[in-house]
């Protein structure tokens, strides 16, 4: 494997995860203080120094900042008049048509995906007259074992028969 760089300015990495692993390796190779020395900082700061941020937290933070920045850029592009953009020196940007078209396409895609999902569920659902609705490989019938004596064990779990349910509901 590669060795950790000698100085912080020589960190050349491809991803934030690699950066965190390099910083952890360096921290373990060069401890900041002696083991006998008492820490002068609080427990929380020592915990953060020892363990560092989790990669999922870093990716979540970067993702949220990127999302907010992209939303701000989109709103500025969509609502700023073209003469103002030209005055600022911004001349290369997509047509304003796409400010309406892209959100519309996304909304239609989401609605169609929900309709498609609902249709797939209806296709795989058995009809109400099918016996698969009442019985399957996990169905359990009531055992016919009866115990004579004072001590009765707890009855095992079983499915209540359909005719008994119909009698309870419909009289």
N, C-alpha and C positions, 0 to 999 in steps of 0.2 A: 504494500500500500504506500501511498504518498506520505511523506513526512509533513508535519505542520510547519507553516512558514515561520520565519524567525521574527518578523516585525508585523505590526497590525497593518502597515501600509502595503505589505506584499500579499495581502489576501486577494487571490484571484480565484473566484468560485463561480459556479454556474447556477446555484440555487440557494435560497435562504436556509434550507435544511443542511446543506454542506457547510455554510458559514457557521451555523450553530455547532455542528460537530467539530469543526476546527477550533472554535473558541473553547469548547469543553475540553478537547485534548490538550490545548495549551494551558488551561487552568489546572488540569490534573498534573501536568509535567512541572509546572512552576507554581507551587502554592504561594499564596500572598503572605502567609504568616506561619510562624512555627506552631507545631501542635500544642506546645506548652503555653504559648501566649494566649491570654484571654481576649476574646473579641471585644472591640470597642463600639461595635454597632449593635443595633437591636436584633432580635431573633428573626424578624421578618426580612430584614435586609440581608442577613446571613443566609437565610433559606433561599432567597432569590439569587444570591451570588452563587450558591452551591449548585442549585438545580437548573437555573436559567429558565427562559420561557419555553413553553412546549411548542413544537412546530405547528400543531393545529391552531394554537392561539395566534401565532405569527401569521399564518395563512389567513385566518379569519379577520385579523386586523387589516392586513394588506387588501384583502378582498372587499371589506367594507369601505375603506378609503377609496379604492378604485371605483366602486359602484357610485359613491357620492360624487366623485370627480367626473365620472362619465355622465351622470344625470345633470350636473351643472353645465357641462359643455354642451349637452344636447339641448337643454332649455335655452341657453344663450344663443346657440345656432338657430334654433327654431323661432325664437321671438325677436331677435335683433334684426332691424331693417337692413337690407342689403347695402344702402349707401353708408350706413355706419360701419359695417364690416369693411367696405372698401376704404373708408377713411382711416381705419385702424391698420390697413395694409393686408387684410385677410381677403385674398381674392380667389383662393382655391378651396372650395368646399362643395359638398353635394347640393343638389337642387332642393329647394324648400318642399317640393312635392313629397320627398322621402320622410320629412318630419311628420306627415300625416299618414303616409302609406305604411311605413314600418310598424308603428303601433297598431294600426288596423289589421295588418297581416298577422301580427302576433296574437291579437285578440281572437280573430277568426280561427287561427290554428288551435288555440286553447279550447275554444268551444267545440270545434270539430273533433278534437282528441277526446273530449268528454263524451260526446255523442257516440263516437266509435267505441269507446270503452264500455258504455252502457249497452250498445248493440252486441258487443262480444259477450257480455254477461248474459244477455237474453238468449243468445245462441247456445251457450253451454249449459243453461239451466234446463233440467228435464221438465217435461210437461206435467201439469198437476195430476193427470191420470196415470202417470208412470209409477210402478212399484218402487223405483229407485228413490222416490221422494219419501216413502215410508220405511223402507228397509235398505240397508247397505251392509258392507262387510264389518262395520263396527256395531251393528245392532245387537242387543242382548235381550234374550227372553227371560221372563221371571222363572227362577228355578223352582222345581216342584218338590224340593226337599222340605220336609216338615220335621221339626224337632219336638220330641216328647220329653217333658221334664220341666223343671222350674227355670233353668237357665236357658234363655234364648239368645243366640248371637245376633249381632247386627246384620240385617239383611243386605245382601250384595246389591250393588247398583245395577239397575236394569231399566229398559225402556218400557214406558207405560203403553199398553196396547191401544190402537187407534179406536176400537169400539168403546173402550172405557173412557177415553177422552171425549168422544162424541156424546156419550151418555152424561158426562159431567157438564159439558158445555150446553148441549141442546136438550137436555132433559130426558 
